[in-house]
């Protein structure tokens, strides 16, 4: 069994945005030589999510709007009382932490025949919820050649 570890660096440009990791993951799987196994993709940040879904612009807009309704940025959150927390330089980003918990921070995708075993419309998406920022994603590929 082969096991490889990778880091994908991202520079997000908006407060909330989706980045399709699928093309880079396909490259990493090909480079690994793994024919049958798995890819684990994990955000290294508490205000970002990982999801497997369709990368379609109108759907991404719907996801952003739904998250804004479910977890409004301007609502009252104890985490945002930075003075009480004694952290004057901290952002008021409780909404991003909560949205990330709803989305989850990792996904596992099978590898079959040396390729990601995704459905026709599926992509692995990195979801920035508190940007813009520099971000990293951990990728582990394991399996047999």
Secondary structure, DSSP 8 states (H G I E B T S, - for coil): -EEEEEEEEEE--SSSEEEE-HHHHHHHHHHHT-SEEEEEEEESSTTEEEEEE---HHHHHHHHHHHHHHS-TTS--GGG-HHHHT-TT----HHHHHHHHHH-SEEEEEEETTEE---TT-EEEEEESS-S-EEEEEEEEEEE-
